[in-house]
Amino acid sequence: MANFVAATDEPETIKLMQLFQAMFSSGRTVAGAVHSWTLLATTLSPSYVTNTLVPGHLGELAALLHSEDVDVRVAAGEALAVLIEALRNASETFDIDQLNDYTDVDDMLTTLEALVSDKTKGRAKTDKVKQKLPFKQITAYIVDGLEPLESLSILHQKFEFDTWEKLVQLNALRDTLAEGFQAHFESNEVVQDILDSQVKRDFKKEKLNSQEKRAYMSPSSLLNKERAKDRSRQRGMREAEKFF
């Protein structure tokens, strides 16, 4: 985490990532190594990610989806999402089939979809539950291009994180700061800068009447309905692209 917070020297970051990558096949340390590698990857230039990390590591990460360790599977899935997000950001014409140069795309997509509703005999039920939500988000993004979305409310202010880069950073900070995360988010400028979220400590919550609450806060509000429609349109566009 210290290296992530202070990551300003890209060559040094890359050297540290190489150490973590060497641990991808080292038993109990694999999940932690992949998480750390992915976190540092979010600090690198987009060109390095797309031109070096994708060709060099996408196949290895896809293979880790078959791991017997649920934490390794989830870590690998998040790493793949970060790499593919960089490719999508770099090119409006990105096509998932382009990844066949680095891995078997059909196998990767089949594996991802299977992990959402894992029916593997002998696999612990707790593992299946643990991986269900992460892989639902990961698969929705990699297969259909649907961005993840997580919201936090701090001092009556709502902050949304809708990229894999920011979700990985958010989760790393939460894991490290544990119960102190909210306090740091409220007052620690370093945490706020990392998450591109400035908290106004003198913010006054605006009181809404019952009509306004229904309009803006209800799950059936026009705002939430429009967001759902937008995500549905994204999915439809991705589905349509598969036929051209």
C-alpha positions in Angstrom: 0.0 0.0 0.0 2.9 2.4 0.8 4.3 1.9 -2.7 0.8 2.5 -4.2 0.3 5.8 -2.3 3.8 7.0 -3.2 3.8 5.6 -6.7 5.4 8.4 -8.8 8.3 6.6 -10.3 7.0 4.3 -13.0 10.2 2.3 -13.5 10.3 1.5 -9.8 6.6 0.6 -9.8 7.2 -1.8 -12.7 10.1 -3.5 -10.9 7.9 -4.1 -7.9 5.1 -5.5 -10.1 7.6 -7.9 -11.5 8.3 -9.2 -8.0 4.6 -9.7 -7.5 4.1 -11.4 -10.9 6.8 -13.9 -10.0 4.6 -14.9 -7.1 1.6 -15.7 -9.3 2.4 -19.4 -8.9 3.5 -19.4 -5.3 0.7 -21.2 -3.4 -0.8 -19.2 -0.6 0.6 -15.9 -1.7 -1.0 -15.8 -5.2 -4.2 -13.9 -4.3 -2.3 -11.2 -2.4 0.3 -10.9 -5.2 -2.4 -10.5 -7.9 -4.3 -7.9 -5.9 -1.1 -5.9 -5.3 0.0 -6.2 -8.9 -3.4 -5.0 -10.1 -3.4 -2.1 -7.6 0.0 -0.9 -8.9 -1.2 -1.4 -12.5 -3.8 1.3 -11.9 -1.0 3.9 -11.4 0.8 3.2 -14.7 0.4 5.1 -17.9 -2.4 3.7 -20.1 0.0 3.1 -23.0 2.2 0.8 -20.8 -0.9 -1.1 -19.6 -2.2 -1.7 -23.2 1.1 -2.2 -24.9 3.0 -4.2 -22.3 0.8 -5.6 -19.5 -1.9 -6.8 -21.8 0.3 -8.8 -24.1 2.6 -10.0 -21.3 0.1 -11.0 -18.6 -3.5 -11.3 -19.9 -3.1 -15.0 -20.7 -1.6 -15.8 -17.4 -4.4 -14.0 -15.5 -7.1 -15.7 -17.6 -5.5 -19.1 -16.6 -5.8 -18.2 -12.9 -9.6 -18.1 -13.3 -9.4 -21.9 -13.1 -7.6 -21.8 -9.7 -9.1 -23.9 -6.9 -8.7 -20.8 -4.6 -11.7 -18.5 -4.7 -9.6 -15.5 -3.7 -7.2 -16.1 -6.6 -10.2 -16.4 -9.0 -11.6 -13.1 -7.9 -8.3 -11.4 -7.9 -7.6 -12.6 -11.4 -11.0 -11.5 -12.6 -10.5 -8.0 -11.3 -7.1 -7.8 -12.9 -8.6 -8.8 -16.2 -11.3 -6.1 -15.9 -8.6 -3.5 -15.2 -6.6 -4.5 -18.3 -9.6 -4.7 -20.6 -10.9 -1.3 -19.3 -7.6 0.2 -20.4 -8.0 -1.3 -23.9 -11.6 0.0 -24.1 -10.5 3.5 -23.0 -7.7 3.4 -25.6 -9.9 2.5 -28.6 -13.5 3.1 -29.5 -13.3 0.2 -31.9 -12.1 -2.3 -29.3 -13.4 -5.9 -29.9 -13.0 -8.6 -27.3 -11.9 -11.0 -30.1 -8.7 -9.0 -30.4 -7.6 -10.7 -27.2 -7.3 -14.0 -29.0 -3.7 -13.0 -29.7 -3.0 -13.4 -26.0 -5.5 -16.0 -24.7 -8.4 -18.2 -25.7 -11.2 -15.7 -25.6 -14.0 -18.2 -25.9 -12.6 -20.2 -22.9 -12.1 -17.0 -20.9 -15.7 -15.8 -21.5 -17.2 -19.3 -20.8 -15.2 -19.5 -17.6 -16.3 -16.1 -16.4 -20.0 -16.8 -17.1 -19.7 -20.2 -15.3 -18.2 -18.5 -12.2 -21.3 -16.3 -11.8 -23.5 -19.3 -11.2 -20.9 -21.9 -10.3 -22.2 -25.4 -10.3 -18.9 -27.2 -9.8 -19.4 -30.3 -7.7 -17.3 -30.4 -4.5 -16.7 -26.7 -4.4 -17.7 -25.1 -1.1 -21.0 -23.2 -1.0 -19.3 -20.3 0.8 -16.8 -20.0 -2.1 -19.7 -19.9 -4.6 -21.4 -17.2 -2.7 -18.2 -15.2 -2.2 -17.4 -15.1 -5.9 -21.0 -14.6 -7.2 -21.3 -10.8 -6.9 -17.7 -9.9 -8.0 -18.0 -12.1 -11.1 -21.4 -10.8 -11.9 -19.9 -7.3 -12.1 -16.7 -8.6 -13.8 -18.6 -10.6 -16.4 -21.1 -7.8 -17.1 -18.2 -5.5 -17.9 -15.9 -7.9 -19.9 -18.7 -9.5 -21.9 -21.2 -6.6 -22.3 -19.2 -3.5 -21.5 -21.4 -2.5 -18.5 -19.5 -0.3 -16.1 -19.5 -1.3 -12.4 -21.1 1.1 -10.0 -20.6 1.6 -6.3 -21.9 4.5 -4.2 -20.7 5.8 -0.9 -22.4 8.4 1.3 -20.0 10.5 3.4 -21.3 13.5 5.4 -24.5 13.5 3.5 -22.6 13.6 0.2 -22.9 10.8 -2.4 -19.8 9.6 -4.2 -20.0 7.2 -7.1 -17.2 4.9 -8.5 -17.9 3.5 -11.9 -14.5 2.4 -13.3 -12.5 -0.7 -12.4 -9.5 1.4 -11.8 -11.2 3.3 -9.0 -13.0 0.3 -7.6 -9.7 -1.5 -7.2 -8.2 1.5 -5.4 -11.3 2.0 -3.3 -11.3 -1.7 -2.1 -7.6 -1.6 -1.4 -8.0 1.5 0.8 -11.0 -0.1 2.6 -9.1 -3.3 3.3 -6.0 -1.4 4.6 -7.8 1.3 6.7 -10.6 -1.1 7.8 -12.8 0.7 10.4 -10.8 3.9 9.9 -11.7 4.2 6.2 -14.7 6.5 6.7 -12.7 8.9 8.9 -9.9 9.0 6.5 -12.3 9.6 3.6 -13.8 12.5 5.5 -10.6 14.3 6.3 -7.5 12.7 4.7 -6.6 14.7 1.5 -4.4 11.9 0.2 -7.3 9.4 0.3 -9.6 12.0 -1.3 -7.0 12.7 -4.1 -6.5 9.0 -4.8 -10.3 8.5 -5.2 -10.8 11.9 -7.0 -13.4 12.8 -4.4 -13.4 16.0 -2.5 -15.5 15.9 0.7 -17.0 19.2 1.8 -17.0 19.2 5.6 -19.3 22.2 5.8 -21.8 20.6 3.5 -25.4 21.0 4.6 -27.9 18.3 3.6 -30.8 19.7 1.6 -34.1 18.6 3.0 -36.4 17.1 0.4 -40.1 16.9 0.6 -42.0 13.7 0.0 -42.5 14.4 -3.7 -38.8 15.1 -4.2 -37.8 12.0 -2.3 -39.9 9.9 -4.7 -38.5 11.7 -7.7 -34.8 11.4 -6.8 -34.3 8.7 -4.1 -36.9 6.0 -4.7 -35.8 2.9 -6.6 -38.7 3.6 -8.9 -37.7 7.2 -9.4 -37.3 8.7 -12.9 -33.6 9.2 -12.2 -33.1 5.5 -11.3 -35.3 4.4 -14.2 -33.2 6.4 -16.6 -30.0 4.9 -15.2 -31.5 1.4 -15.7 -32.6 2.2 -19.2 -29.1 3.6 -20.0 -27.4 0.4 -18.8 -30.0 -1.7 -20.7 -29.1 0.3 -23.9 -25.4 -0.3 -23.3 -26.1 -4.0 -23.0 -28.3 -4.0 -26.2 -25.6 -2.1 -28.1 -23.0 -4.7 -27.0 -25.2 -7.5 -28.1 -25.9 -5.9 -31.5 -22.1 -5.5 -32.1 -21.7 -9.2 -31.8 -23.6 -9.7 -35.1 -21.5 -7.3 -37.2 
